[in-house]
């Protein structure tokens, strides 16, 4: 065992996944040591941020020792610590879904995405906190309470993959699994200065699933930089013939981050998609990002697709999905559910066949509009959020610069509108305003996930925003 100094541990915690893998392969570190270094970081800081809701150190160490004994470091993520979002079942590790209904639930079997992550050699260090059943983009629940933004502990960390975003920012893990329906990978990525990728539907297979032709929710990778995210994505993705819209392409394609010439690429940009209220702070941050894209040589033009009726499309399918998932919960355990969740489930239970057919026909028009839009442009760039991280004691945003919002998810329009298009969208660090991180979304054509990663990498290399750490890390050191 190597006796690493504190300064050496700090350096290791900031390494990329590739660098950690090289250390493992060269014998400069063991999996057990790597797990313990990250576990120490959790011990040191999680009492301040509340990102890790279930800590499975013994589980991770047992598996790390097996890897070290066999020297099996050749799998893509062998020996690399990871957190799994508390919405996904993990065999032998508590999975609460942020709900009092499941506060003591320990599954017998892993979800498919967890099985794939384990197969890659990654070591599950625990579960990341999430709002109740993933509902809402502010991570709090009655089981584990609130997750705090590491750049300002009085602010929200976003959600629903909020615990994952914070853990990455705090160097508790180098990679994390999350999921996204209306922005749950992208929103916390923006507010924690990390990267979150909502891939095309079918890129990452999801089982179990009541709706195997699901067009809303995806599992997805989170990391501190695009390259690490791509490695994790290559392990999570892959064809599965049990899923009707699974994409039958090699997942290793995501490792090819060969960068294109910006001068040959036309990007449309919009701060509000012509629909949504956006705060002055976000407009300022976004304007700075557009200047960087222009400086890099991309051809930039302010424009946005016609997304008429996109709110109804998303709200209808979200309600339908929630009703399907929680129809028994609301009957048996209504008293254990938060009001916004009850509202969304009841909205779904009240839907008629004509409501669904209307949303489907509206979505068909959006599909045509987005296809026409991407005949003229290669990518669309927009903010990840409409506001900066807000007070942790507020459940959701009710007003943006004087504009009143109707529901608890209206303020997430910039993300959920993209969900309704079916296009891949990555959120990457977009710089800081008032000491708080912001994010930008890069949206690509349907199924063009790889090239979205490549454009994100170009912006990341120019800015290096992802290297900025929360001050409380330095204070703790």
C-alpha positions as CSV (number, residue, x, y, z in Angstrom):
1,X,0.0,0.0,0.0
2,X,1.3,3.5,-0.9
3,X,1.4,6.1,1.8
4,X,0.1,9.1,-0.2
5,X,0.6,12.5,1.3
6,X,-2.3,14.9,1.5
7,X,-1.0,17.0,-1.4
8,X,-0.7,13.8,-3.5
9,X,-4.3,12.9,-2.7
10,X,-5.5,16.3,-3.7
11,X,-3.8,15.9,-7.1
12,X,-5.3,12.4,-7.6
13,X,-8.8,13.6,-6.8
14,X,-8.5,16.1,-9.7
15,X,-7.2,13.6,-12.2
16,X,-9.2,12.5,-15.2
17,X,-10.5,9.0,-15.5
18,X,-7.9,8.2,-18.1
19,X,-5.1,9.4,-15.7
20,X,-6.6,7.3,-12.9
21,X,-6.7,4.3,-15.2
22,X,-3.1,4.8,-16.2
23,X,-2.0,4.9,-12.5
24,X,-3.9,1.7,-11.9
25,X,-2.3,0.0,-14.9
26,X,1.2,1.2,-14.0
27,X,0.9,0.1,-10.4
28,X,1.2,3.6,-9.1
29,X,-2.1,3.1,-7.2
30,X,-4.5,0.3,-6.3
31,X,-8.2,0.3,-6.7
32,X,-8.5,0.0,-2.9
33,X,-6.4,3.1,-2.5
34,X,-8.4,5.0,-5.1
35,X,-11.6,4.1,-3.3
36,X,-10.3,5.2,0.1
37,X,-9.1,8.5,-1.2
38,X,-12.5,9.3,-2.6
39,X,-14.2,7.9,0.5
40,X,-12.1,10.3,2.6
41,X,-13.3,13.2,0.5
42,X,-16.9,12.1,1.2
43,X,-16.2,11.8,4.9
44,X,-14.6,15.3,4.9
45,X,-17.3,17.2,3.0
46,X,-20.6,15.4,2.7
47,X,-21.8,16.7,6.1
48,X,-21.7,20.1,4.4
49,X,-23.3,19.3,1.1
50,X,-25.4,16.2,1.7
51,X,-24.8,14.7,-1.8
52,X,-24.4,11.0,-0.8
53,X,-27.5,9.6,0.8
54,X,-26.3,6.0,1.1
55,X,-22.6,5.3,1.5
56,X,-21.6,1.7,0.5
57,X,-17.8,1.8,1.3
58,X,-17.5,-1.8,2.4
59,X,-19.2,-2.9,-0.8
60,X,-16.8,-0.8,-2.9
61,X,-13.7,-2.0,-1.0
62,X,-14.6,-5.7,-1.4
63,X,-14.9,-5.3,-5.1
64,X,-11.7,-3.1,-5.3
65,X,-9.7,-5.8,-3.5
66,X,-11.0,-8.4,-6.0
67,X,-9.8,-6.3,-8.9
68,X,-6.4,-5.7,-7.2
69,X,-5.9,-9.4,-6.5
70,X,-6.5,-10.3,-10.1
71,X,-4.9,-7.2,-11.6
72,X,-7.9,-6.9,-13.9
73,X,-7.5,-3.2,-14.7
74,X,-8.3,-3.7,-18.4
75,X,-12.0,-3.1,-18.4
76,X,-13.0,0.5,-19.3
77,X,-13.7,1.7,-15.8
78,X,-11.9,-1.0,-13.7
79,X,-11.2,0.4,-10.2
80,X,-12.9,3.8,-10.8
81,X,-15.4,4.9,-8.1
82,X,-18.9,6.0,-9.1
83,X,-22.2,7.0,-7.5
84,X,-25.6,5.7,-8.7
85,X,-28.6,8.0,-8.5
86,X,-31.0,6.9,-5.7
87,X,-33.8,6.3,-8.3
88,X,-32.0,3.3,-9.8
89,X,-32.1,-0.1,-8.0
90,X,-28.8,-1.5,-6.7
91,X,-28.7,-5.0,-5.4
92,X,-27.8,-5.1,-1.7
93,X,-27.6,-1.3,-1.5
94,X,-30.6,0.7,-0.2
95,X,-32.6,2.4,-2.9
96,X,-35.2,4.9,-1.5
97,X,-36.1,7.0,-4.6
98,X,-36.2,9.9,-2.1
99,X,-39.5,8.6,-0.8
100,X,-40.6,7.6,2.7
101,X,-42.5,4.8,1.0
102,X,-39.2,3.1,0.1
103,X,-37.0,4.5,2.9
104,X,-35.8,0.9,4.0
105,X,-36.0,-0.8,0.6
106,X,-33.0,-2.9,-0.4
107,X,-33.4,-4.4,-3.9
108,X,-32.4,-8.0,-4.8
109,X,-31.4,-7.1,-8.3
110,X,-29.7,-4.2,-10.2
111,X,-31.4,-2.1,-12.8
112,X,-29.9,-2.8,-16.3
113,X,-27.9,0.4,-16.3
114,X,-26.3,-0.5,-13.0
115,X,-25.5,-4.0,-14.4
116,X,-23.8,-2.4,-17.3
117,X,-21.8,0.0,-15.1
118,X,-20.7,-2.9,-12.9
119,X,-19.6,-4.9,-16.0
120,X,-17.4,-1.9,-17.0
121,X,-15.4,-2.5,-13.7
122,X,-16.6,0.7,-12.0
123,X,-16.9,0.5,-8.2
124,X,-20.2,1.7,-6.7
125,X,-19.3,3.9,-3.7
126,X,-22.9,4.8,-2.8
127,X,-26.1,6.5,-3.9
128,X,-26.6,10.1,-4.8
129,X,-29.4,12.1,-3.4
130,X,-32.5,13.0,-5.5
131,X,-35.9,14.6,-4.9
132,X,-38.9,12.4,-4.2
133,X,-39.2,10.0,-7.2
134,X,-37.1,12.5,-9.2
135,X,-39.9,15.0,-9.3
136,X,-38.6,18.6,-9.5
137,X,-35.2,20.2,-10.2
138,X,-34.4,20.9,-6.6
139,X,-32.9,18.0,-4.6
140,X,-34.7,17.6,-1.3
141,X,-36.8,14.9,0.3
142,X,-38.2,13.7,3.6
143,X,-35.8,10.8,3.9
144,X,-32.4,12.6,3.4
145,X,-33.4,16.3,3.4
146,X,-31.7,18.9,1.1
147,X,-28.6,18.7,-1.0
148,X,-26.7,22.1,-1.0
149,X,-24.9,23.8,-3.8
150,X,-21.1,23.6,-3.1
151,X,-20.5,27.0,-4.6
152,X,-22.9,28.6,-2.1
153,X,-24.4,26.4,0.6
154,X,-27.4,28.6,0.9
155,X,-28.5,27.7,-2.7
156,X,-30.0,24.7,-4.4
157,X,-27.9,22.2,-6.2
158,X,-30.6,21.6,-8.8
159,X,-32.0,18.2,-9.6
160,X,-33.1,15.7,-9.9
161,X,-29.5,14.4,-10.3
162,X,-28.5,17.0,-7.7
163,X,-26.5,14.7,-5.4
164,X,-24.5,13.4,-8.4
165,X,-23.7,17.0,-9.6
166,X,-22.5,18.0,-6.1
167,X,-20.4,14.9,-5.6
168,X,-18.6,15.5,-8.9
169,X,-17.9,19.2,-8.1
170,X,-16.6,18.2,-4.6
171,X,-14.3,15.5,-6.1
172,X,-16.1,12.8,-4.2
173,X,-16.2,10.7,-7.4
174,X,-14.9,11.3,-10.9
175,X,-18.0,10.0,-12.7
176,X,-21.7,9.6,-11.8
177,X,-24.8,8.1,-13.2
178,X,-28.0,10.3,-13.5
179,X,-31.2,10.5,-15.4
180,X,-33.2,13.1,-17.2
181,X,-36.8,13.7,-18.1
182,X,-37.2,17.5,-18.1
183,X,-33.6,18.6,-17.3
184,X,-32.5,16.4,-14.5
185,X,-29.0,15.8,-15.9
186,X,-28.6,19.2,-17.4
187,X,-29.9,21.5,-14.6
188,X,-27.6,20.1,-11.9
189,X,-24.7,19.9,-14.3
190,X,-25.1,23.7,-14.9
191,X,-25.4,24.6,-11.3
192,X,-22.5,22.5,-10.1
193,X,-20.0,23.3,-12.9
194,X,-19.9,19.8,-14.3
195,X,-21.2,18.0,-17.5
196,X,-24.5,16.2,-18.0
197,X,-25.6,14.6,-21.2
198,X,-29.2,13.8,-22.2
199,X,-28.6,11.4,-25.0
200,X,-31.0,10.4,-27.7
201,X,-33.8,8.0,-26.7
202,X,-32.6,4.5,-27.2
203,X,-28.9,5.2,-26.8
204,X,-28.9,3.8,-23.2
205,X,-31.3,0.9,-22.7
206,X,-33.6,1.1,-19.7
207,X,-34.9,-1.9,-17.8
208,X,-37.1,-2.5,-16.0
209,X,-39.5,-0.3,-17.8
210,X,-43.3,-0.3,-17.9
211,X,-43.2,1.7,-21.2
212,X,-40.4,0.3,-23.3
213,X,-41.1,2.8,-26.1
214,X,-40.6,5.6,-23.6
215,X,-40.0,8.9,-25.3
216,X,-39.3,11.0,-22.2
217,X,-36.9,9.8,-19.6
218,X,-33.3,8.7,-20.1
219,X,-30.4,7.4,-18.0
220,X,-27.3,9.4,-18.6
221,X,-23.7,10.1,-17.7
222,X,-22.3,12.9,-15.6
223,X,-18.7,13.9,-15.2
224,X,-16.4,16.9,-14.7
225,X,-15.3,16.9,-18.3
226,X,-16.4,15.7,-21.7
227,X,-13.8,13.0,-22.1
228,X,-14.6,11.3,-18.8
229,X,-18.3,11.6,-19.6
230,X,-17.7,9.9,-23.0
231,X,-15.9,7.0,-21.4
232,X,-18.8,6.4,-19.0
233,X,-21.3,6.8,-21.8
234,X,-19.6,4.1,-23.9
235,X,-20.2,1.7,-21.0
236,X,-23.8,2.7,-20.4
237,X,-24.9,2.7,-24.0
238,X,-25.5,-0.3,-26.3
239,X,-28.2,-2.1,-28.2
240,X,-30.8,-4.2,-26.3
241,X,-33.3,-6.1,-28.4
242,X,-35.8,-6.1,-25.5
243,X,-36.4,-2.4,-26.1
244,X,-38.3,-1.4,-29.2
245,X,-36.4,1.8,-29.9
246,X,-32.9,0.7,-28.8
247,X,-30.2,2.0,-31.2
248,X,-28.2,-0.7,-32.8
249,X,-24.8,0.9,-33.0
250,X,-21.5,0.3,-31.3
251,X,-21.2,2.2,-28.0
252,X,-17.4,2.5,-28.5
253,X,-18.1,5.2,-31.1
254,X,-18.4,7.7,-28.2
255,X,-14.7,7.4,-27.5
256,X,-13.8,9.0,-30.8
257,X,-13.7,12.7,-29.9
258,X,-11.9,13.8,-33.0
259,X,-12.6,17.5,-33.2
260,X,-14.1,19.1,-36.4
261,X,-13.1,22.5,-37.9
262,X,-15.4,25.2,-36.4
263,X,-15.3,27.2,-39.6
264,X,-17.4,24.6,-41.3
265,X,-20.1,24.5,-38.7
266,X,-23.2,26.8,-38.4
267,X,-24.7,27.2,-34.9
268,X,-28.1,28.8,-34.1
269,X,-28.3,30.4,-30.7
270,X,-31.2,31.6,-28.6
271,X,-31.4,32.7,-24.9
272,X,-35.1,31.8,-24.6
273,X,-36.3,29.8,-27.6
274,X,-38.7,32.7,-28.3
275,X,-41.0,31.4,-25.5
276,X,-39.6,31.5,-22.0
277,X,-38.7,34.2,-19.5
278,X,-35.0,34.2,-18.7
279,X,-33.3,36.2,-15.9
280,X,-30.9,39.0,-16.7
281,X,-28.0,37.1,-15.1
282,X,-28.5,34.1,-17.4
283,X,-28.7,36.4,-20.4
284,X,-25.4,38.0,-19.4
285,X,-23.7,34.6,-19.0
286,X,-25.1,33.2,-22.2
287,X,-24.0,36.3,-24.1
288,X,-20.4,35.6,-22.9
289,X,-20.7,32.1,-24.1
290,X,-21.8,33.1,-27.6
291,X,-18.8,35.4,-27.8
292,X,-16.6,32.4,-27.1
293,X,-18.2,30.3,-29.8
294,X,-17.7,33.2,-32.3
295,X,-14.1,33.6,-31.3
296,X,-13.6,29.9,-31.9
297,X,-14.7,30.4,-35.5
298,X,-18.2,28.9,-35.6
299,X,-20.7,30.6,-37.8
300,X,-23.2,32.0,-35.4
301,X,-26.8,33.1,-36.1
302,X,-29.5,34.0,-33.6
303,X,-32.4,31.7,-34.4
304,X,-34.7,29.0,-32.8
305,X,-37.0,26.3,-34.1
306,X,-40.8,26.6,-34.1
307,X,-41.7,24.7,-30.9
308,X,-45.4,25.6,-30.9
309,X,-47.4,23.6,-28.2
310,X,-44.2,22.2,-26.7
311,X,-45.4,22.9,-23.2
312,X,-48.6,20.9,-23.7
313,X,-46.6,18.1,-25.3
314,X,-44.2,17.8,-22.3
315,X,-46.8,18.4,-19.6
316,X,-49.1,15.8,-21.1
317,X,-46.5,13.1,-21.5
318,X,-44.9,13.8,-18.1
319,X,-48.3,13.5,-16.4
320,X,-49.0,10.3,-18.3
321,X,-45.7,8.9,-17.2
322,X,-46.2,9.9,-13.6
323,X,-49.7,8.5,-13.4
324,X,-48.4,5.2,-14.8
325,X,-45.5,5.0,-12.3
326,X,-47.4,6.2,-9.2
327,X,-51.0,5.0,-9.7
328,X,-50.7,2.6,-6.7
329,X,-48.6,4.9,-4.6
330,X,-51.2,7.6,-4.6
331,X,-53.9,5.2,-3.5
332,X,-51.9,3.4,-0.8
333,X,-49.5,6.1,0.4
334,X,-50.9,9.5,-0.6
335,X,-50.0,10.8,2.9
336,X,-46.3,10.1,2.2
337,X,-46.1,12.0,-1.1
338,X,-45.3,15.7,-1.6
339,X,-48.0,17.9,-3.0
340,X,-46.3,18.7,-6.3
341,X,-45.9,15.0,-7.0
342,X,-49.6,14.3,-6.1
343,X,-50.6,17.2,-8.4
344,X,-48.6,15.7,-11.3
345,X,-50.0,12.2,-10.8
346,X,-53.6,13.4,-10.6
347,X,-53.1,15.4,-13.7
348,X,-52.1,12.2,-15.5
349,X,-54.9,10.2,-14.1
350,X,-57.4,12.7,-15.4
351,X,-56.0,12.5,-19.0
352,X,-58.3,11.3,-21.8
353,X,-57.3,9.4,-24.9
354,X,-58.0,12.6,-26.8
355,X,-55.5,14.5,-24.7
356,X,-52.8,12.0,-25.5
357,X,-53.7,12.0,-29.2
358,X,-53.6,15.8,-29.3
359,X,-50.1,15.8,-27.7
360,X,-49.0,13.1,-30.1
361,X,-50.1,15.1,-33.2
362,X,-48.5,18.3,-31.8
363,X,-45.3,16.4,-31.2
364,X,-45.4,15.2,-34.8
365,X,-45.4,18.8,-36.0
366,X,-42.5,19.6,-33.7
367,X,-40.6,16.7,-35.1
368,X,-41.1,18.1,-38.6
369,X,-40.2,21.6,-37.5
370,X,-37.0,20.5,-35.8
371,X,-36.0,18.5,-38.8
372,X,-36.4,21.6,-41.1
373,X,-34.5,23.7,-38.6
374,X,-31.5,21.4,-38.6
375,X,-31.4,21.4,-42.4
376,X,-30.2,25.0,-42.1
377,X,-28.1,24.7,-38.9
378,X,-25.8,22.1,-37.5
379,X,-26.4,22.8,-33.8
380,X,-28.6,24.9,-31.4
381,X,-27.1,26.5,-28.4
382,X,-29.1,27.8,-25.5
383,X,-28.8,28.3,-21.7
384,X,-29.3,25.2,-19.5
385,X,-31.4,27.1,-16.9
386,X,-33.5,30.2,-16.9
387,X,-32.2,31.4,-13.5
388,X,-29.1,31.1,-11.2
389,X,-29.3,28.7,-8.3
390,X,-32.0,29.9,-6.0
391,X,-32.5,29.8,-2.2
392,X,-32.4,26.2,-0.9
393,X,-35.5,26.9,1.2
394,X,-37.7,27.6,-1.8
395,X,-39.2,24.5,-3.4
396,X,-39.3,25.9,-7.0
397,X,-39.2,29.1,-9.0
398,X,-42.6,30.9,-9.1
399,X,-41.5,34.0,-10.9
400,X,-38.7,35.1,-13.3
401,X,-38.0,38.9,-13.5
402,X,-41.7,39.7,-12.8
403,X,-43.2,37.0,-15.0
404,X,-45.4,34.6,-13.0
405,X,-45.1,30.9,-13.6
406,X,-48.1,28.5,-13.4
407,X,-46.6,25.1,-12.3
408,X,-43.6,23.8,-10.4
409,X,-41.7,22.8,-13.5
410,X,-42.4,25.8,-15.8
411,X,-39.1,27.4,-15.0
412,X,-37.4,24.3,-16.6
413,X,-38.8,25.1,-20.0
414,X,-35.4,25.6,-21.7
415,X,-34.6,21.9,-20.9
416,X,-38.0,20.2,-21.2
417,X,-38.7,21.8,-24.6
418,X,-35.6,20.1,-25.9
419,X,-36.8,16.8,-24.3
420,X,-39.9,17.0,-26.4
421,X,-37.9,17.3,-29.6
422,X,-36.1,14.0,-29.0
423,X,-32.7,15.7,-29.8
424,X,-29.6,15.0,-27.8
425,X,-28.5,17.8,-25.5
426,X,-25.4,18.2,-23.3
427,X,-25.0,20.8,-20.6
428,X,-21.4,22.0,-20.1
429,X,-20.0,24.7,-17.8
430,X,-20.7,28.2,-19.1
431,X,-18.9,30.4,-16.6
432,X,-19.8,32.2,-13.4
433,X,-22.1,35.0,-12.6
434,X,-22.1,36.4,-9.0
435,X,-19.9,33.5,-8.0
436,X,-22.5,31.0,-9.1
437,X,-22.0,28.5,-12.0
438,X,-24.0,28.6,-15.2
439,X,-24.4,26.1,-18.0
440,X,-25.0,26.1,-21.7
441,X,-26.9,23.4,-23.7
442,X,-25.6,22.2,-27.0
443,X,-28.4,20.5,-28.9
444,X,-27.7,18.3,-31.9
445,X,-29.7,16.6,-34.7
446,X,-31.6,13.4,-33.7
447,X,-29.2,10.5,-33.1
448,X,-26.1,12.8,-33.6
449,X,-24.9,12.3,-30.0
450,X,-21.3,11.8,-30.9
451,X,-20.9,15.2,-32.7
452,X,-22.6,17.0,-29.8
453,X,-19.8,15.6,-27.6
454,X,-17.2,16.9,-30.0
455,X,-18.6,20.4,-30.1
456,X,-18.8,20.4,-26.3
457,X,-15.2,19.4,-26.2
458,X,-14.1,22.3,-28.4
459,X,-15.9,24.8,-26.1
460,X,-14.5,23.1,-23.0
461,X,-10.9,23.2,-24.2
462,X,-11.2,26.9,-24.9
463,X,-12.7,27.9,-21.5
464,X,-11.5,25.3,-18.9
465,X,-14.4,26.4,-16.7
466,X,-14.7,22.8,-15.5
467,X,-11.4,23.1,-13.6
468,X,-12.9,25.7,-11.2
469,X,-13.6,24.1,-7.8
470,X,-15.9,25.1,-5.0
471,X,-14.1,27.3,-2.5
472,X,-15.1,25.1,0.4
473,X,-12.7,22.4,-0.9
474,X,-9.8,24.8,-0.6
475,X,-11.1,25.9,2.8
476,X,-11.3,22.2,3.9
477,X,-7.7,21.6,2.8
